[in-house]
Amino acid sequence: MSRLKSIAEFLALRRNTSLLLVALVLAGTGEKLWLGFAPKYIEVLAHGVLSAAQIILVIGIFDALQTFLGAIYAYPGGWLTDHWGQRRSLLLFSLISIAGYFLVLFWQSWLALLLGSFLFLAWSALSLPATLSVIATSLQSHRHTMGVGVQSMIRRVPMMLGPLLGGWLLTRFGWTDGVSYALALCIGMSLLTLVFQWFMFEPEGKPVVKNSDDETISFLDVVKTFTPALRELLVSDILIRFCERIPYAFIILWAMNHGGVTAQQFGYLITFEMVTAMFCYIPVAHLADKYGRRPFVLITFVFFTLFPVTLLWAHDFRWLALAFVVRGLKEFGEPARKALIIGEAAPELRARTYGAYYLIRDCTVTSGSFLGAWLWSVSPQANFIGAASCGALGTLWFYFFIFRKK
């Protein structure tokens, strides 16, 4: 028993964080059963209905919606968490996502994915401020990186399992039936997620915001509380997310159309990425809490930049596997980056600070999806080089304006 307690203490596990981890695995696995294959699914549904150029545009719009909704949902998610509490907010976000899954399940159209995204992306987009708030209120400040690291590692379990099972379903039953079965499983897992969220409790000493002067605090007031370090981190993070977003929706097309891999093999590639990321999280989180977070954030930005470069030479499964290992290494310092945000946020405005940060970042980066679609129409190589250029600029910005000023 003492050994288990020691492990739980090292991993920064508490009641709420443990229940949250289970919810993340269930909801995340359901989502990843099919969402990563959505660009190819759109191509299948729209074939013969739209032209090739229109299909690329629709895929770009779908990818942009993922970023844009992640942005505009982040601040309301933080506001609801501050005012309703962590448990009630997470339950609501899950119910909204379930409604979106039902829409896509029963309306098999590329348009359903565009419209349904406003609903089924609610869990991942709205819940981010709530999940970070759970960590912040459950753990002491010097344990934040480990708390984020464990959460990030557990998030990669569904990112690994979901595409594996989803790829098998698509290979076995085809795109139409395979996606339907994946969505049915997704709904079942999301309903089970509600059960675990129900048993979470609001942290003592952290009352939900009621009627007070706090009600008059606007979004701009929250932004004004950003420290200089947080503002510089935001700029570098925006550039790095452009690097990620420009090729994001087209990677599966590159792998399947140019690399010749099957849906199941693409699931294997995602597994390579997630296993690599999971091996990084715990040791890096421990070292970052002990020795400082900024060097690890700098290293992760370097790997963000390298991934699109490796894709330039990835024309078969073997080289794609290497590229996806590099993609996994880009998660090297993500817990440290999120812990920097936690450390720079005012405690009384913590969830809304997270929401404001991600709203600004992702609203700006939304244009990266359209830029990526345009660059892809020029050539895949132009897409990857454009992404790497943004990554290099973001890495340099972080180095000169944050890392060197520590």
Protein Blocks (a to p, Z undefined) as FASTA:
>chain_A
ZZmmmmmmmnopafklmmmmmmmmmmmmmmmmmmmmmmmmmmmmmgokacfklmmmmmmm
mmmmmmmmmmmmmmmmmmmmmmnojklmmmmmmmmmmmmmmmmmmmccfklmmmmmmmmm
mmmmmmmmmmmmmmmmmpcfklmmmmmmmmmmmmmmmmmmmmmmmmmmmmmnojmlmmmm
mmmmmmmmmmmmmmmmmmpccdehiacddddfklmpcfklmmmmpcfklmmmmmmmmmmm
mmmmmmmmmmmmmmmmmnopafklmmmmmmmmmmmmmmmmmmmmmmmmmnopklmmmmmm
mmmmmmmmmmmmmcbfklmmmmmmmmmmmmmmmmmmmmmmmmmpcfklmmmmmmmmmmmm
mmmmmmmmmmmmmmmmmomklmmmmmmmmmmmmmmmmmmmmmmmZZ
